[in-house]
Amino acid sequence: MKTRFFTILGLSVVTIFNSCKPTQNPKASEEYLQSIARWDSMRLQSLQSKDGWLNLAGLFWLQEGENSLGSGSKNTHVFPRGPEKIGVIRFTNEKAFFAADPCVQVLMGEEAVNSVEMISDKAGRPTRLDVDSLSFYLIRRGERTGIRLRDYKNPKIKALQHIERFSPDTNWIIRAKFLENTTGMTISVPDVLGDVTVEKVPGILEFTYEGDTYRLFPTGTKERLFLVFGDDTNALETYGAGRFLSVEKPDSLGWAKIDFNKAYNPPCAFSEFATCPHPARENMLPFKVRAGEKAVPN
């Protein structure tokens, strides 16, 4: 048997399994169809939520020194709407201090703030500041620190009411052997910004498809395996830069179930202001995975 080694990365999976070889006209139980319908509904709710991806309204990379914010054209970073002047972030040596414009009320939680040091998401939960329906905080990506802007009145929130998907097919729930990593193996993960991060691989997922054996290298932990993968449907039926997938903890015998019906679009499929990992070259599957979410119309 010919063996190939491919990489993937992904997030949380449930359920059933039977065959490793997808069929053209599968039959799924009513119970499974209902579970996928619930999964789709929760997925849409997550995207539309306060912390979802549909309300992203801007991404602005800080420069050393003063960075003025607001909708006015003279600001360093021009917000798409809101007060003309919101305030200034002084950014020096990776530290950011915000000072609000005296004419604008800026909230941190329930309290108004005049000035505050802003902590980025690199340290965990970032400092979040609110002005009207806008919310902004700092993200750290590689050597860059940026302002992520959310607009809770973004029309995209209501515009997306449905995500097209392939018909659920239980034959795409593939049984894989989890080979735990005991050697400190890592993989290099590229992202949309052109950066590459090195991620630890908790173990290898090995499965058979049409007579060949493939190995996928997830990130995350053994309890929560995260996959980013590409396949031959990308840029045709699915998002061009691959999809995400989650795999639950392997059972006591080391077997895991990869449910490709729960393959989903990365944030960048919904917003130009998201920063997403891309599938590494080794993560590209040389066949069509006709399961999970399809591409979202622009």
C-alpha positions in Angstrom: 0.0 0.0 0.0 1.3 3.4 -0.9 1.7 5.8 2.0 1.5 9.6 1.9 2.1 12.1 4.6 -0.2 15.2 4.7 -0.8 17.7 7.4 -4.0 19.2 8.7 -5.3 21.3 11.7 -8.9 21.6 13.3 -11.6 22.1 16.4 -14.5 19.9 18.0 -16.3 16.8 16.5 -18.9 14.5 17.7 -20.6 11.3 16.6 -20.8 8.3 14.4 -18.7 6.4 11.9 -18.8 3.5 9.6 -16.8 3.5 6.4 -13.6 5.2 5.4 -14.6 5.5 1.8 -17.3 8.1 0.9 -20.1 7.0 -1.4 -22.0 9.1 -3.9 -25.5 8.8 -2.4 -25.1 8.2 1.3 -28.0 7.7 3.8 -27.8 9.4 7.1 -30.1 8.6 10.0 -32.7 11.2 11.0 -30.9 11.5 14.4 -27.7 12.4 12.7 -29.4 14.9 10.2 -30.9 16.6 13.2 -27.6 16.8 15.0 -26.0 18.4 11.9 -29.0 20.9 11.7 -28.4 21.9 15.3 -24.7 22.2 14.6 -25.4 24.5 11.6 -27.7 26.6 13.7 -25.2 27.0 16.6 -22.5 27.8 14.0 -24.6 30.7 12.5 -25.5 32.0 16.0 -21.8 32.0 16.9 -20.9 34.0 13.7 -23.7 36.5 14.5 -22.8 36.8 18.2 -20.9 39.7 19.9 -17.7 37.8 19.6 -18.5 36.4 16.1 -16.7 37.3 12.9 -19.5 39.1 11.1 -19.2 42.3 13.1 -15.6 42.9 12.2 -15.2 46.4 10.8 -11.5 47.2 10.7 -8.0 46.1 11.4 -5.4 48.8 11.9 -1.7 48.2 12.6 -0.1 50.5 15.2 2.9 52.5 14.4 5.5 53.6 17.0 4.4 56.8 18.7 0.9 58.4 18.6 -2.0 56.7 16.8 -5.1 58.9 16.6 -8.5 57.1 16.2 -11.9 58.2 14.9 -14.0 58.6 11.7 -12.3 61.9 10.8 -10.0 61.7 7.8 -7.1 63.4 9.6 -6.8 60.5 12.1 -3.9 58.0 11.9 -6.5 55.2 11.8 -9.8 56.2 10.2 -12.8 54.2 11.5 -15.6 53.6 9.1 -18.0 55.5 11.3 -18.5 56.8 14.9 -17.2 60.0 16.5 -14.8 62.1 14.5 -12.2 61.9 17.3 -12.2 59.0 19.7 -8.8 59.3 21.3 -5.1 58.5 20.9 -3.1 55.3 21.5 0.6 56.0 22.3 2.5 52.9 21.3 6.1 52.4 22.5 8.2 49.3 23.0 5.1 47.1 22.5 3.2 48.9 25.2 0.0 50.8 24.4 -1.6 53.6 26.4 -5.0 55.0 25.4 -6.2 58.5 26.1 -9.8 59.4 25.3 -10.8 62.6 23.5 -12.5 64.8 26.2 -15.6 65.2 24.1 -16.3 61.4 23.8 -17.4 58.9 26.3 -15.3 55.7 26.1 -16.4 52.7 28.2 -14.4 49.8 29.6 -17.2 47.5 30.7 -19.7 49.7 32.5 -17.2 52.4 33.5 -16.1 55.5 31.5 -12.4 55.8 31.2 -10.2 58.7 30.4 -6.9 56.8 30.0 -5.8 53.2 30.3 -3.0 50.8 29.4 -4.3 48.4 26.7 -3.3 44.8 27.0 -3.3 42.8 23.8 -4.8 39.3 23.2 -1.2 37.9 23.5 -1.6 38.0 27.3 -5.0 36.4 27.3 -8.1 38.6 27.5 -7.4 41.9 25.9 -8.6 45.4 27.1 -11.8 46.1 25.3 -13.0 49.7 24.8 -16.5 50.7 23.6 -17.8 53.8 21.9 -21.5 53.7 20.9 -21.9 50.4 18.9 -18.2 50.2 18.2 -15.7 48.1 20.2 -12.0 47.9 19.8 -9.1 46.1 21.3 -5.5 45.1 20.5 -4.3 41.9 18.8 -0.7 40.7 18.5 0.3 38.8 15.3 3.9 38.0 14.9 5.8 41.3 15.3 2.7 43.4 14.7 0.2 44.9 17.2 -3.1 46.0 15.7 -6.5 47.4 16.6 -9.3 45.1 15.9 -12.6 47.0 15.4 -16.0 45.6 15.9 -19.3 47.2 14.9 -22.3 45.6 16.5 -24.5 47.3 13.9 -22.6 45.9 11.0 -25.1 45.0 8.2 -23.2 41.7 7.6 -24.6 40.4 10.8 -28.2 40.2 9.5 -27.2 39.7 5.8 -25.8 36.1 6.5 -28.8 33.9 7.3 -27.5 30.6 5.9 -24.3 28.9 5.0 -24.4 26.4 2.1 -23.1 22.9 2.8 -22.8 19.5 1.3 -25.5 17.1 2.2 -24.6 15.3 5.4 -22.9 12.0 4.6 -22.0 9.6 7.5 -19.4 8.0 5.2 -17.3 11.2 5.7 -17.0 10.4 9.3 -13.6 8.7 9.0 -11.9 6.5 11.6 -8.4 7.5 12.3 -5.7 6.0 14.5 -4.1 8.6 16.9 -0.4 8.1 17.2 0.7 10.2 20.1 3.7 12.4 19.7 6.5 11.5 22.1 9.4 13.2 20.2 8.3 16.9 20.4 7.3 17.1 16.8 6.2 20.5 15.4 4.9 21.9 12.2 5.2 25.3 10.5 1.8 27.1 10.0 1.6 30.0 7.5 -1.1 32.7 7.9 -2.8 35.3 5.8 -0.3 38.0 6.9 2.7 36.0 5.5 3.9 35.0 9.0 4.8 31.5 9.9 4.4 30.1 13.4 5.7 26.8 14.8 3.1 24.7 16.5 3.4 21.6 18.6 1.8 18.5 17.2 0.1 16.4 20.0 -0.1 13.3 17.7 -0.7 12.0 14.2 -4.1 11.1 12.8 -3.6 8.2 10.4 -6.5 7.0 8.1 -7.1 5.2 4.9 -8.9 6.6 1.9 -9.3 4.7 -1.4 -6.4 2.4 -0.7 -3.9 5.0 0.4 -2.8 5.9 3.9 -2.7 9.5 4.9 -1.3 11.1 8.0 -2.7 14.4 9.4 -0.8 16.4 11.9 -3.2 18.4 14.2 -2.3 21.2 16.6 -4.0 21.9 19.9 -4.0 19.2 22.6 -4.9 15.5 22.6 -8.3 16.5 24.2 -9.0 19.1 21.6 -7.3 18.5 18.2 -7.4 21.4 15.8 -7.1 20.9 12.0 -6.6 23.3 9.1 -6.8 21.5 5.8 -7.1 22.0 2.0 -8.5 19.7 -0.6 -9.4 19.6 -4.3 -12.7 21.4 -3.7 -11.0 24.6 -2.6 -11.7 27.7 -4.8 -14.3 25.7 -6.7 -17.0 24.6 -4.2 -15.3 25.6 -0.9 -13.3 28.5 0.4 -10.0 28.9 -1.5 -7.7 29.0 1.5 -8.9 25.7 3.1 -11.2 24.9 6.0 -11.1 24.2 9.7 -12.1 21.1 11.6 -12.2 19.8 15.2 -11.6 16.3 16.3 -12.5 15.0 19.8 -10.2 13.1 22.1 -9.4 9.6 20.8 -10.9 6.7 22.7 -9.1 4.4 25.1 -7.8 2.3 22.2 -6.4 5.4 20.4 -9.1 5.7 17.7 -10.5 9.1 16.7 -13.4 10.1 14.5 -12.8 12.8 11.9 -16.2 14.2 10.9 -15.7 16.1 7.7 -19.4 17.0 7.7 -18.3 19.6 10.4 -15.5 21.1 8.3 -16.1 24.9 8.4 -15.0 28.1 6.8 -12.2 30.1 8.5 -13.0 33.7 9.7 -11.3 35.1 6.6 -14.1 33.7 4.5 -16.4 36.1 6.2 -14.2 39.2 6.8 -11.2 40.8 5.2 -10.3 42.0 8.7 -9.6 38.5 10.2 -6.2 36.9 10.5 -6.3 33.2 9.7 -3.8 30.3 9.4 -3.5 28.7 6.0 -3.0 25.1 5.3 0.6 24.2 5.0 1.7 22.6 1.7 1.7 19.2 3.6 -1.9 19.8 4.7 -3.4 19.7 1.2 -5.4 16.5 0.5 -5.1 15.4 -3.1 -8.8 14.5 -3.4 -12.2 16.2 -3.0 -13.7 16.4 0.5 -17.2 17.0 -0.5 -18.5 17.4 3.0 -19.0 20.3 5.4 -19.5 24.0 4.6 -19.2 25.4 1.1 -17.8 28.8 0.1 -19.7 31.9 1.2 -20.6 34.4 -1.5 -18.8 37.7 -1.3 
